[in-house]
């Protein structure tokens, strides 16, 4: 029994010595505990090749020497792009698109969409095409679901380098017709283009391309025309050259279209946004019995 106790005591002393020898902080005379977000409750280490970060301390794992003591500030962190990629905040406009998680980036499809600044549909854009693409992503799903065409005017403000483009709120037409240019050009702005959608897929119509009426409207108004189609493409028509260019193929598309260009599900974003606004404005409903 005595031999067993003696053997265990020797192991304990030997183990403690090894532990103390490997304690890098004590070895360098650093007795202050590293600052971590969980205050030591959870393991928090970030590795970058041979340098390991433990809390606010950088350690070289090869030489077991402290490289640097970081400033104890839990509000500011510098993450290296090659080792760490993460979102630190939710979408600031998440409440306007309540059908999507506030942590979802670009409709959970970053291979097809980008969102550099979290802008809402209808905000200012640098080019007509950027405004047209934003319009298509916002309205084409609604047009497909409702089965009706929708239209707007793309207008510009400013001049020179300060020129920006935006678009009017779309008006809804019928299955194969809508008012060209929507509600017209706002006061104090200049018409830059017209844009409309072709609703859902219908085998009776060639609604994945400009119609002759579409081209004639563009010519008469002397501006380029854009069309968002059921198969998910955005096309541009130039009335001066009579050329048609495909601007993008990543708009919401009709699953029934045999020529569908992508798998972007159509969503009626304008309706969802209107429903959400109505809920906010609705008076509270009180339930229960009021006694005399």
Phi, psi and omega per residue, in radians:
X1 nan -0.763 3.133
X2 -1.100 -0.654 3.124
X3 -1.119 -0.668 3.139
X4 -1.134 -0.791 3.120
X5 -1.078 -0.778 3.140
X6 -1.079 -0.728 -3.133
X7 -1.122 -0.753 3.126
X8 -1.161 -0.632 3.126
X9 -1.132 -0.735 3.124
X10 -1.106 -0.731 3.107
X11 -1.077 -0.724 -3.138
X12 -1.107 -0.807 -3.132
X13 -1.119 -0.741 -3.137
X14 -1.121 -0.751 3.129
X15 -1.137 -0.691 3.126
X16 -1.121 -0.660 3.136
X17 -1.135 -0.748 3.125
X18 -1.119 -0.739 3.140
X19 -1.078 -0.756 3.141
X20 -1.144 -0.624 -3.127
X21 -1.166 -0.583 -3.115
X22 -1.559 -0.059 3.124
X23 -1.322 1.697 -3.025
X24 -1.100 -0.626 -3.074
X25 -1.147 -0.837 -3.141
X26 -1.187 -0.569 -3.132
X27 -1.046 -0.584 -3.124
X28 -1.797 0.271 3.068
X29 1.267 0.452 -3.119
X30 -1.865 1.819 -3.064
X31 -1.737 -0.131 -3.117
X32 -1.376 2.374 3.141
X33 -1.230 2.408 3.088
X34 -1.096 2.496 3.129
X35 -1.429 2.179 3.079
X36 -2.226 2.769 -3.094
X37 -1.131 -0.557 -3.125
X38 -1.697 0.145 -3.139
X39 0.973 0.703 3.079
X40 1.501 -0.028 -3.111
X41 -1.214 -0.663 -3.131
X42 -2.110 2.757 3.099
X43 -1.304 2.139 -3.101
X44 -2.260 1.696 3.102
X45 -2.298 2.475 3.117
X46 -2.234 2.077 -3.071
X47 -1.762 2.509 3.078
X48 -2.475 1.579 -3.071
X49 1.025 -2.002 -3.055
X50 -1.647 -0.047 -3.120
X51 -1.855 2.244 3.137
X52 -1.976 2.396 3.074
X53 -1.796 2.144 3.038
X54 -2.073 1.832 -3.075
X55 1.088 -2.041 -3.123
X56 -1.832 0.371 -3.101
X57 -2.153 2.358 3.038
X58 -1.803 2.229 -3.067
X59 -2.183 2.347 3.034
X60 -1.441 1.971 -3.063
X61 -1.231 -0.315 3.126
X62 -1.382 -0.832 -3.094
X63 -1.653 -0.172 -3.081
X64 0.998 0.609 3.091
X65 -1.933 2.590 3.097
X66 -1.313 2.183 -3.117
X67 -1.486 -0.771 -3.049
X68 -2.833 2.560 2.979
X69 -1.737 2.096 -3.125
X70 -1.429 2.709 -3.133
X71 -1.191 2.386 -3.075
X72 -1.393 1.391 3.138
X73 -2.356 1.899 -3.085
X74 -1.446 -0.040 -3.097
X75 -1.691 -0.274 -3.103
X76 -2.206 2.161 3.114
X77 -2.336 2.493 3.090
X78 -1.967 1.814 3.126
X79 -1.629 2.338 3.107
X80 -1.394 2.294 -3.041
X81 -1.078 -0.581 -3.063
X82 -1.323 -0.259 -3.106
X83 -2.032 -0.412 -3.055
X84 -2.404 2.246 3.060
X85 -2.382 2.033 -3.099
X86 -2.736 2.691 3.050
X87 -1.656 2.305 -3.068
X88 -1.808 -0.221 -3.132
X89 -2.432 2.828 3.078
X90 -1.478 2.945 3.088
X91 -1.079 2.148 -3.116
X92 -1.110 -0.331 3.120
X93 -1.915 0.477 -3.048
X94 -1.045 -0.589 -3.078
X95 -1.191 -0.274 3.131
X96 -1.476 -0.242 3.137
X97 -2.278 1.109 -2.964
X98 -1.174 -0.236 3.124
X99 -1.374 -0.130 3.100
X100 -1.973 2.574 3.080
X101 -1.090 2.473 3.130
X102 -1.147 -0.208 3.128
X103 -1.757 0.017 3.136
X104 -1.406 2.326 3.121
X105 -1.787 2.196 3.055
X106 0.934 0.941 3.123
X107 0.966 0.503 3.134
X108 1.093 0.484 -3.104
X109 -2.451 1.179 -3.086
X110 -1.210 -0.169 3.076
X111 -1.296 -0.408 -3.093
X112 -1.922 -0.467 -3.039
X113 -2.176 2.719 2.986
X114 -2.291 2.689 3.129
X115 -2.530 1.376 -3.012
X116 -1.167 -0.462 -3.063
X117 -2.412 0.205 3.056
X118 1.185 0.505 -3.084
X119 -1.243 2.702 3.061
X120 -1.605 2.749 3.048
X121 -0.999 2.414 3.126
X122 1.640 -0.078 3.101
X123 -1.300 -3.085 -3.050
X124 -1.441 2.474 -3.128
X125 -2.297 2.748 -3.075
X126 -1.371 -0.479 -3.104
X127 -2.342 2.845 3.078
X128 -1.104 -0.683 -3.108
X129 -1.125 -0.695 3.111
X130 -1.090 -0.728 3.118
X131 -1.135 -0.721 -3.134
X132 -1.139 -0.720 3.122
X133 -1.123 -0.705 3.120
X134 -1.131 -0.713 3.096
X135 -1.051 -0.789 -3.116
X136 -1.096 -0.702 -3.137
X137 -1.224 -0.480 -3.114
X138 -1.484 -0.729 -2.995
X139 -1.803 -0.407 -3.014
X140 -1.129 -0.639 3.088
X141 -1.079 -0.735 3.116
X142 -1.129 -0.706 3.139
X143 -1.095 -0.702 3.135
X144 -1.179 -0.819 -3.110
X145 -1.119 -0.736 -3.109
X146 -1.390 -0.341 -3.136
X147 1.295 0.357 -3.126
X148 -2.201 2.667 3.055
X149 -1.322 2.673 3.101
X150 -2.367 2.649 -3.064
X151 -2.576 2.689 3.113
X152 -2.639 3.001 2.992
X153 -1.922 2.339 2.987
X154 -1.629 2.150 -3.073
X155 -2.167 2.856 3.139
X156 -2.215 2.665 3.058
X157 -2.310 2.774 -3.132
X158 1.401 -3.083 3.133
X159 -2.609 2.760 -3.139
X160 1.067 -2.346 -3.116
X161 -1.224 -0.297 -3.128
X162 -1.588 0.101 3.136
X163 -1.197 2.288 3.078
X164 -2.330 2.758 -3.090
X165 -2.137 2.595 3.055
X166 -2.633 -3.020 3.138
X167 -2.507 2.699 -3.138
X168 -1.388 2.826 3.057
X169 -1.111 2.345 -3.057
X170 -1.230 2.568 2.974
X171 -1.850 2.595 -3.095
X172 -1.722 2.281 3.124
X173 -1.819 -2.370 3.135
X174 -1.971 -3.004 -3.072
X175 -1.052 -0.602 -3.083
X176 -2.332 0.408 -3.111
X177 -2.782 2.479 3.023
X178 -2.680 2.821 -3.125
X179 -1.261 2.154 -3.125
X180 -1.086 2.218 3.123
X181 1.495 0.038 3.103
X182 1.114 -2.261 -3.079
X183 -1.512 0.069 3.099
X184 1.703 -3.057 -3.078
X185 -1.612 2.248 3.124
X186 -1.077 2.639 3.113
X187 -1.045 2.440 3.109
X188 1.418 0.144 3.116
X189 -2.177 2.999 -3.142
X190 -2.113 2.333 3.121
X191 -1.148 2.264 -3.123
X192 -1.964 -0.500 -3.129
X193 -2.964 2.946 3.014
X194 -2.131 2.648 -3.087
X195 -2.528 2.519 3.076
X196 -2.695 2.946 3.118
X197 -2.037 2.881 -3.096
X198 -1.947 0.314 3.071
X199 1.243 -2.607 -3.114
X200 -1.596 2.994 3.133
X201 -1.191 2.340 3.106
X202 -2.511 2.044 -3.073
X203 -1.109 -0.264 3.129
X204 -1.346 -0.288 -3.096
X205 -2.151 2.646 2.999
X206 -1.611 1.206 -2.992
X207 -1.589 0.295 3.009
X208 -1.788 0.326 3.068
X209 -2.686 2.926 3.123
X210 -1.127 2.424 3.011
X211 -1.544 2.924 3.088
X212 -1.084 -0.615 3.103
X213 -1.141 -0.694 3.095
X214 -1.027 -0.801 -3.110
X215 -1.178 -0.646 3.127
X216 -1.157 -0.684 3.089
X217 -1.095 -0.690 3.113
X218 -1.124 -0.752 3.135
X219 -1.138 -0.778 -3.111
X220 -1.144 -0.596 -3.122
X221 -1.606 -0.079 3.049
X222 1.023 0.687 3.075
X223 -2.456 2.793 3.063
X224 -1.137 2.683 3.114
X225 -2.156 2.501 3.088
X226 -2.106 2.542 3.073
X227 -2.357 2.331 3.045
X228 -1.753 2.199 -2.974
X229 -1.900 2.842 3.136
X230 -1.069 -0.480 -3.117
X231 -1.449 0.053 3.033
X232 1.661 0.260 3.131
X233 -1.795 2.664 2.991
X234 -2.003 2.125 -3.101
X235 -2.037 2.651 -3.115
X236 -2.169 2.310 3.114
X237 -2.023 2.245 3.094
X238 -1.797 1.984 -3.070
X239 -1.212 -0.303 -3.114
X240 -1.484 -0.623 3.122
X241 -1.777 -0.210 -3.079
X242 1.040 0.383 3.134
X243 -1.615 2.558 3.066
X244 -1.972 2.209 3.111
X245 -2.050 2.459 3.034
X246 -1.517 2.034 -3.101
X247 -1.438 -0.747 3.126
X248 -2.758 2.845 3.109
X249 -2.232 0.496 -3.060
X250 -2.074 0.416 3.075
X251 -1.388 2.822 3.007
X252 -0.929 2.455 -3.038
X253 -2.295 2.763 -3.119
X254 -1.455 2.088 3.133
X255 -1.045 -0.350 -3.123
X256 -1.493 -0.148 -3.116
X257 -1.355 2.080 -3.134
X258 -1.148 -0.309 3.140
X259 -1.807 0.426 -3.089
X260 -1.002 2.321 -3.036
X261 -1.663 -0.175 -3.091
X262 -2.754 -3.061 3.132
X263 -1.990 0.435 -3.124
X264 -1.323 2.013 -3.078
X265 -1.212 2.307 3.082
X266 -1.248 2.297 3.126
X267 -2.295 2.374 3.133
X268 -1.464 1.354 -3.086
X269 -1.094 -0.768 3.128
X270 -1.006 -0.709 -3.136
X271 -1.177 -0.747 3.128
X272 -1.093 -0.706 3.120
X273 -1.148 -0.734 3.123
X274 -1.130 -0.701 3.115
X275 -1.103 -0.704 -3.138
X276 -1.157 -0.725 3.116
X277 -1.120 -0.656 3.132
X278 -1.136 -0.666 3.107
X279 -1.110 -0.665 -3.133
X280 -1.171 -0.612 -3.085
X281 -1.518 -0.251 -3.084
X282 -1.149 2.410 3.113
X283 -1.175 2.645 -3.139
X284 -1.141 2.556 3.118
X285 -1.823 2.109 -3.136
X286 -1.740 2.253 -3.137
X287 -2.014 2.611 3.102
X288 2.199 -3.127 -3.065
X289 -1.840 2.279 3.081
X290 -1.754 1.972 3.090
X291 -1.361 2.876 3.138
X292 -1.308 nan nan
